[in-house]
Amino acid sequence: MPIKMKTILLTFSLGICGMLSAQNWQFFIDSIPTLSSPRACDLNNDGVKDIVFGGGTDGVYSNNGIMAVNGHDGTLLWKRPARNEVFGSALFLDITNDGIKDVFMVGRQAQLLAINGQNGSLIWDYFPYNVNPGDSGLYNFYNPQWIDDVSGDGVPDLIVANGGDHAAPVWETNRPPGHLMVVNTVNGNLIAKAVVPDSAETYCSPIVVDLNGTGTKHVLYGTGGETLGGSFWVCPLMSLLNNTLAPSIPIVSDANFGFIAPASFYKTAIGEAFMYVQSYSGAVHKIKGGDLSVQWSYDLPNTESSAQPVIGNFTGNLSPDVFLSLAKGTSSGYTDYYQVMLDGSSGQVVFKDSIGSLQFASGNAIDLNNDGRDEAVLSVNYFENGYWKHRLQSFDFVSQTIQTLTPTVAGVNLGSTPLFANIDGDANVDLVYLVKKDSLNPTGWKGVYARKLELNNTSFPNPGIAWGSYLGTINTGEYFNTTTNCGPGSLISSVNVTQPTCNGTATGSIIPTVNLGTPPYTYVWSNGSTAAQLSNVPAGTYTLQVTDNANCYEILTTTLVDPYVISFGGIVSPTCPGDTNGQAVVNSSGCPCMFSTCIFLWENGITTKPNYTLGEGWATISITHPDGCVVIDSVFIPYSSPVVGGSQITNVSCNGFNDGSIQVSPGGASGFTCSWSTGNATPIVTSLAAGTYTLYASDSRPLLRTMKPVLTPTMVLSKSWQPEELEPIPTNQTA
């Protein structure tokens, strides 16, 4: 049963303009909105990571296209103009050999840019020409990924998707096809290019992953759009390098919606990838990398989403889970917004709620209280008293609460994912997020605030930040966890197990002694507990993952069993349907012999192990053992076979005709006989006129069945049966 959380509102003493404190700051840039997500990299060699993000409006030139903000105090390091909206998130790599990483950004109108990280000057522009790139088949670039060097210059190269004609009207179905491209990082030259196999449009950032730990890289990418169908594909990277996507395999397809959100994935201990793939229809699928099979699917009807699925350890069942942000309705007018958390193992809904409005940004996953379980974080907008307001909220699945993480401020965030990182190198987590200034018009251009908060009560999680940014903590679409399985005996020296004292009671306990490795420790049990031990639990199998401060973990599996084994034998169904002479014998391992002091009580009042007076269906017994343990169990008594197993009626074809027939079959017992009111004694009677006929049937058991089928003319189109009667046959009567 999915849970709906209660909301906890916290208060903050945080200003809304200028410098806030030595750790917290606020930066403002005018005249733009943004859909870009902030990324962090030290661009001035002061030891503090700086913040880079893009902005702008579709189809409009802007002087404020790309900004680099000082991570120490929130002042502007540099900015660049852009010929169109820059909605991508930055990648960083030093290609100028000056010791400072350079910046790579993407956006509309074929913007794939390499920018000097130190001063913001342009290194290269993939399409530097002052003409319409659509005439050359180039449209929007989407977030790229690094791949191993293929150009031979020793520098990783870029894989990137291009597509999505933003000028095409909604009703236009003949859209230009998308492409995947490989670009030289140093000079921006094209290395390889291929059209998507279904010639559909694309808006999806490609993900590169080793599917099964063999070292062979594959590309995951989506096709289709908001109103046009598509597929999610997997293709060997080598094929793209040979300028073809023909070997691509469609993992999942949707006839009506495309796949816009990039895939999210995690790796198992043996290196196999499991992917979460979401259609714009809102349907999400878990895919096994080894054979590309669908493990499970979830679809909340009448929802849509372009937000990337967020992976985190939410349930504590040792398999990463997934958090979704969905919008109810269609893109022309959404009416509600849902937050859903699914168990990664089963796909079952663990949590579902509905808060906020205009929720389109992807979320985060981070253990904010170091209890070994991640919280989900979402950028939430509210429309209150005629104004838009915004705050970040966290979903704690252990305490089942929704907590306010940042102050509520005027403005709105439509598509920017917050950044959780260690900006300044201390022991605390830092948070950077973007909010549009306009509190009246969600799509307005009044500027953007970038806010940095140091979360003083949040020390850096032992396993790292699970999902710290758009496309994950390391920006590759992969769930991040730095822990290592150190094996048995690495952290746990012993375990004390107490079995339950009575069947079905929560009286068992598992108490591990954890004194090896590097304290402190975090505990995650398969039943969701984060305590150091389990007490008052029933029989079952429990798995513990304990992790130390050095990111070493050990897994312990313990099975608790009930003290008494209950079994049933000698099960016999009643002689005839409705009889009460069915049989069963109960046994308990706590009542080993006939002289035990166990007390038996069947629901029909019998007080012995055997019961020879049972009817069909479930029969319940209570067993009181010498130690006072009362066990209640049930046994199923099979149904007796009927006298008549089935029948077939053929109605007369027309009024006054006598071409109807009735055929019956035996129920399974031997000696089946029948006698009809017509005088026939065979299972089938023919040449019947419309009317009611009575059958008296019996078999070798002392039972008589009376049936009264009714024949009608075909033109009436009806068939009816009068209630059957079951009558015991007197000993002096024959059927």
Secondary structure, 3 states (H helix, E strand, C coil): CCECCEEECCCCCCCCCCCCCCCCEEEEECCCCCCCCCEEECCCCCCCCEEEEECCCCCCCEEEEEEEECCCCCCEEEEEEECCCCCCCCEEECCCCCCCCEEEEEECCCEEEEECCCCCCEEEECCCCCCCHHHHCCCEECCCEEECCCCCCCCCEEEEEEECCCCCCCCCCCCCCCEEEEECCCCCCEEEEEECCCCCCCCCCCEEEECECCCCEEEEEECCCCCCCEEEEEEEHHHHHCCCCCCCEEEEEECCCCCCCCCEEEECCCCEEEEEEECCCCCEEEEECCCCCEEEEECCCCEECCCCCEEECCCCCCCCEEEEEEEEEECCEEEEEEEEEECCCCCCEEEEECCCECCCCCCEEECCCCCCCCEEEEEEEEEECCEEEEEEEEEECCCCEEEECCCCEECECCCCCCEEECCCCCCEEEEEEEEECCCCCCCCCCCEEEEEEEEEEEECCCCCCCECCCCCCCCCCECCCCCEECCCCCCEEEEEEECCCCCCCCCEEEEEEECCCCCCCEEEECCCCCCCCEEEECCEEEEEEEECCCCEEEEEEEEECCCCCEEEEEEECCCCCCCCCEEEEEEECCCCCCCCCCEEEECCCCCCCEEEEECCEEEEEEEECCCCCEEEEEEEECCCCCCEEEEEEECECCCCCCCEEEEEEECCCCCCEEEECCCCCCCEEEEECCEECCEEEECCCCCEEEEEEEECEHHHCCCEEEEEEEECCCCCCCC
